[in-house]
C-alpha cells in the first residue's frame, strides 16, 4: 500500500534505487558481454595488394591474402579473438569445385593466417554459393537444389578446410542432414576435435542483400526459399535446431539476429549448447546509412542493438561491429 506523506510517497519498493549511480547500475546488470564472445566476419579474395571497400557496407572491405594480416592484427589488438572467413574465388563452376580445392581461396587464407597471426581462432563458412556459377548453395538437378547430392560435397568442403587449419567449421547451406555428414567425415579423417557451429535456424531474409554484394553470391535464378526458412515460422526453427543437435552440432546459430530475437530466446530456452546469433550485413548497413545521414547516434545504436541480442539469450555474436563492440566493452560502456 502506498501512502502520501506530504510530497513524498511512502513506498517500500523503489526500483530506481538500483539505477542511481553508474557503478551500481553496472553491478546489478543482468546481461554481461565480453570481447571473447565476438566473431568478426572477414571477406578474402584472390589478387595482390587489394583492400577494396564494399559499397553497400561502408567500412567493410575485401582483402587479398597479402593484405589480410592487417585486419587480423587489428582484430587481435582490439581483443577480438575469433574471425569467420568467407572466400571470393576468381573462378566459379556449376559444382563449386573451388570450395574444396586444396588451393582454394579459403584454404590458402587459412594457411597464411595460421602462420602469420596464429593466436586468433579461425572459423570457416561451409557453403557453395560463393563458388557456384549459379549462386545456389548446392548441386543442381535441373533448377532444383538436390539435397542428397549436395551432402557429400558439403562434407568434402568442411574436411578440406579442417585439413588447411580451420579451428571450427560452420555449415550455412541449410541442407537436411549436413551436420551428420560433416561430423562423420571429419571423424573418419581424425578431426574429432574440430567443432561444428551449425547455421541451424537460417531464414530466407532480405537482410542478406549487402553480403551478396560483398561475396558475389546472389543466385542467378530463383531464390533460396526452398532450403532457407520461411520468416513466418517459429516452431520450425526449434525443429531444425533439435535435428542439428541430434546430428552432433556443437554450437547452434540463429541468423539473422535483430528481427529474430524471439527465436534466439526460444532456442536458448530449448537447448543446452552455446547459442550464436549472426548480426548480418543488412543490419550493419542500416545502422551505417542512418548514421551517415545524421539520423542516429551510431555508437549508441551499436551498443543498444548488441546488448539486445545478448539479452535475448545469445552466447556468441557474429558481427561486423566486432572491433567497435570490443572497444565499448573495454571502456565500460556496455558489458
N, C-alpha and C positions, 0 to 999 in steps of 0.2 A: 504494500500500500504506500502511495506517495502522498505526503502531506506538505502543504505550503508553510513555510516559516519565514515570514517577511517576504523578501525577494528570492530566498533560497529554497529549492526543492529538497525535501528530506528523503534522499534516496540511498539505499544500502548498496545497490549495484550500479556502478558507473563504468561503463566500458571504456570511456575516454581516459580513465586513469592510466591505462597501459599504452596510450598514444602520446603521452605528454612530452617526452624527450626523444631525440634520435637514438640514444643508447638503449633506452627502454624499448623502443619500437623494434630495434634490431634484436634485442634479447628475446622477445616473445614471437619473433617472426616464424610463421608456420612453414613457409616454402624456402628451402635452402638451395643455393646454386654454387657450383664450383667449376672453374675452368676445365678441370679434368673430365667433365661430362660433356664437353663440346666437341663436335666433329666439324671440320671445315671441308666443304666440297670443292674440289680443285680440278680444273679442266686442263689436260695436257694434249699437245698436238705435235705433229711432225714439223720439221723445219729447224732453222737456226736463228738465234737472236730474236725470237718472237715473243713479244708481250703485247697482245692486242686486246683492247677494251671491247667488251661485249655491249653492243649498242643498247639493248633492252635491259641491261643490268649494269648501270653506271658504277664504276669502282671495282668491277669484277673483270678478270682477264683470262685469256687463253695463253698458256705458256708453252714454249718449246722446251725440250728436255734440258738444254743448256741454261735456260733462264729459270727453270723450275726450282732449283735450290734457293733462289732469292725469296720466294714466298714461303717455302718450307721453313727457312730460318726465321722469317718474320713471324710465322705462327709460333714457332718454338720460343722465341723471345717474348711473345705475348702471353705464354703459358698455355697455349692450345696444344695438346699433346697428340691429337689424332686428326688424320685427314682421310677423306674418301676420294679416290682417284676415278675420274671419268676420261676415257680416251677418245680422241678425234683422229681417225685414221685418214691417210691420203686416198686410199683405195678401198672401195666397198664392192661387195658382190652379193649375189642372191642369197648365199648361205652364211654371210658374215664371217668368213674364214679368218679375217684379221683379228677376231676376238680371241681366238685360242692359239694363234701363232706364237711360237717362242720368240719371234722378233716383232710381235705386235707392239703398238704404242704403249699399252699398259704394262706389258711385260718388260719393255725397255725402261719405262719410267720407274718401275719397282726396283729394278737392279741398280739404277743410278741413285734413287732416293735412299735406298738402304745403305748404300756405300757412302754417300755424301752427308746425309742427315740421319744417322742411324737411330737416334734417340726417339724419333717420332713413331707412332703406331699407324700402320698403313692398312686401310680397308679398301677393298675394290668393289665397284659396282659390277654385278654379273648380269649382263643382258646383251642383246644382239642389235638393238635399234640403231646404235651409232655406227654399226658395221655393215648393215644390210643395205643394199641398193634401194629396197622398197621402204625402209624405215620402220618395219614392224619388228616385234620382239621375238620372232621365232621363225621356223621353217614354214614356208607356204605350201599348201595344197590348193592349187588354183589361186583364189584370192582370200582363202581362209588360213589363219594361222593354225597349224596342226600341232596340237598339244603334245601328243605322244612322240612324234618325230623330233620335236624340239628338246625334249627332256635330256637325251644323251648329249646333245650339243651344249646345253646349258651346263651340265656337269663337267664336260670337257673344258669349257671356259674357266670354271672355278678351279679345276685341277691345274691348268696352265698358269693361272695367277698364283696359286699356292706354290707351285714349283719355282716361280720367279721371285717369291719372297713375300707375298701377301700375308699379313698377320691375321686378317679376317676377311671373309668373303660375304657379299651382300646381294643375293639374287633379287632382282626387281622386275622380272619378266611376267610374273603372275600366272605361270603355267601350273596346273594342278599336279602335285607330286614332285615338284622340282627340289624341295628341301631333302626329301628322302633320297632322290637320285644323286644329289651332290654329296650328301653325307656318306653314302655307300661308296662312291668313287674315291673321295678323299681318304676314307679309312682304308680302302684296298691298297692305296699307294703310300700309306704310312703317315698321312696328315691328320691323325686323330685329334691333335691339339689345335687345329685351325677352327675357330668358331664360325658359325653361320648366323648372320644378322638378317633375318628374313623381312622383306617388304611384305608383311602378312596382310595388312589392310591398306591396299593401294587403290585409290579411287581414280576413275577416269575424270580428270579435272582440267578446267580451263586455266588453273593456276600454273600449269607446266609450260605455258607458252614461251616465256623467255629462255627456259632451259633448252627447248628445242631449237631456238635461235642459237644458243651458245654451243650446243653439241651437234647441230645439223642433223637432228634425229626425227624430224617431223615425218609422218607416214606419207608416202607418195600417193596413196589412195585410201579411202575409207577412214576409219578411226580405230581406237583401241578398246572400244566399249564391249567387245565380245570377250575380253580377258581381264581388263581392269574393272573395278567395281562401280556399280551404279551409286551415285552420291545420295540417293534417297534412302539407302539401306543401312540399318544399324545391326540387326541380328546377323546378317550375312557376314559382317566383319568378325563377329565372335566365332562364327563357324570357320572362317578362313584361319583365324588365329589358333583355334583349337587344333585344326588339322596340321598346321606347321609345327606346333608344339609337339604333337604326337610323332611327327616325322623327324624330330631331332634339332629343331631350331634352338639356338642359344639365347638370342635376343629377338624380340618382336618389334617391328616398326609399324607406325601409322603414318600415312602420307596422303595428302598434305597435313599441316598441323592446325592452323588457326581456325579454319572452318570445320574442323573435325575434333574439337576439344572434347565433345561428348563421347566420341569413340575412344580417345586417349583414356578418359576416365573409366569407361566400360572395360577396356582391355586391362587397365591397371587393377581394377576390382576383380578381374576374372582369372588372371594368370599369376604365377609366382616367378616368372622370368623377368629380367630387365626389360623395360619398355622404352623404345626410342620414338621420337617424332621428328619428321623432316619438315622444317620451315622452308618451303620451296621457293623457286625463283620468282613466281608471281607475287608472293608475299613480300619478298625483298624489293621487287621493282615498285610496288605500290608505295611503300614507305619512302624509297628514294625519290620517286616522282613527286609525291606530295611535299616532301621536304624541299626539293628544288624549287617548287612553286611558292615556298614560304608559308604553306598552309598548316604545317605541323612542326613540332619540335622533334627532330629526328632522333636525338639521343634519348629523349624521354619515351618516344614511341618504341624504340628498340628495347629499352628496359621493361616497359609495361607488357609488350607482347611476349617477350621471352619469359618473364615471370608468370604470365598467364598459362603458357604451355607447360611449364614445370608444375604450376599449381594444379593443372588438370591431371597430373599423375605421371608425366614422363620422367625417366631417369637420365636419358641421353638425348641431346638436342643436336641435330644436324642443321647448320645454319650458315649462311653467307656472312652473317654478322658475328661470326665466332670471335674474331680478334677484338671487335668493339665490346662485346659482352664480357670477354675475359678482362678487359680493361676496367669496365664498370664494376665488376666483382672485386677486382683488386682495390679500386677506390672506395669500396664500401657502399656504392650507390644501389646495388642490388645484391642479392645472395646472402 
